[in-house]
Amino acid sequence: MMSTYFSRVNRFNAVLAYPAERLQSLTLLGMRLYVSWMFFPAGLSKVEDWGATMFLFEFEYQVPLLSPMIAAWLGTLGELLFPALLTLGLFSRFSAAGLFVLNAVAVISLSVIQPAALAEHLLWGGALLVVMLWGSGRLSVDALLSQRERQCNAERL
């Protein structure tokens, strides 16, 4: 009786696993695009008004171990470069890790963070963690480069 129950549960799990596996790359693409959409405009706004950016880094953000000028440059560069790479799915784990650190520093450096803002940062951190652990999926430049490398290696043999 018990083995019949487990057999049914296993069959049901297999039925659900097939579509879930097919949706994995699409889900990873969605996560990459969502997080990029959150960070890239922030980087653009920093470039558009550098005076305001420097004011924020000098008086609002308390980035540990870095001068406000270096923190502003690194933060802006990270908010522009990592989302672009993440959108393409190029160096995805590295880009996700870079944004994860940037996100963590943003939370740490704010003296007061509203609960809703903290919830957003946690959501972004979770999405970035998923990409760091599982990669960018098949819908990425990383996957194309990996496939190309396998083909080249197979031709050499």
Secondary structure, 3 states (H helix, E strand, C coil): CHHHHHHHHHHHHHHHHHHHHHHHHHHHHHHHHHHHHHHHHHHHHHHHCHHHHHHHHHHHECCCCCCHHHHHHHHHHHHHHHHHHHHHCCCHHHHHHHHHHHHHHHHHHECCCCHHHHHHHHHHHHHHHHHHHHCCCCCCHHHHHHHHHHHHHHHHC
